[in-house]
């Protein structure tokens, strides 16, 4: 089973906040700590942004 609509919206908010902090030069580990997620998740998001922008 996947996320609910509300869950997807919350995850998207986290991704956009991570993108903003990444643009500010904050380290992946710090972003992960602030958001309560893994550094690996932040790394995966950053890889997608580099290839397709925050819309990715």
C-alpha positions in Angstrom: 0.0 0.0 0.0 1.2 3.5 -0.8 0.8 6.8 1.1 -2.5 8.5 1.5 -3.0 11.8 -0.3 -2.2 13.6 3.0 0.9 11.6 3.4 2.1 12.5 -0.1 1.5 16.2 0.6 3.5 16.0 3.8 6.3 14.2 2.1 6.3 16.8 -0.7 6.6 19.6 2.0 9.7 17.8 3.4 11.2 17.6 0.0 10.7 21.2 -0.8 12.1 22.3 2.6 15.1 20.0 1.9 15.6 21.6 -1.5 15.5 25.1 0.1 18.1 24.2 2.7 20.2 22.4 0.2 20.3 25.7 -1.9 21.5 27.4 1.3 24.4 25.1 1.5 23.3 23.1 4.5 24.8 19.6 4.6 22.8 16.5 3.8 23.2 15.1 7.3 22.0 18.3 8.9 19.0 18.4 6.5 18.2 14.8 7.4 18.4 15.6 11.1 16.2 18.6 10.9 13.5 16.7 8.9 13.7 13.4 10.8 14.6 11.5 7.7 17.7 9.6 6.5 20.7 11.2 4.8 20.2 8.6 2.1 16.8 10.0 1.4 18.2 13.6 1.2 20.9 12.3 -1.1 18.3 10.7 -3.4 16.3 13.9 -3.5 19.3 16.0 -4.3 20.3 13.6 -7.2 16.8 14.0 -8.6 16.9 17.8 -8.3 20.2 18.0 -10.1 18.8 16.0 -13.0 15.3 17.6 -13.2 14.9 20.5 -10.7 12.7 20.6 -7.7 9.8 19.4 -9.9 11.5 16.0 -10.1 
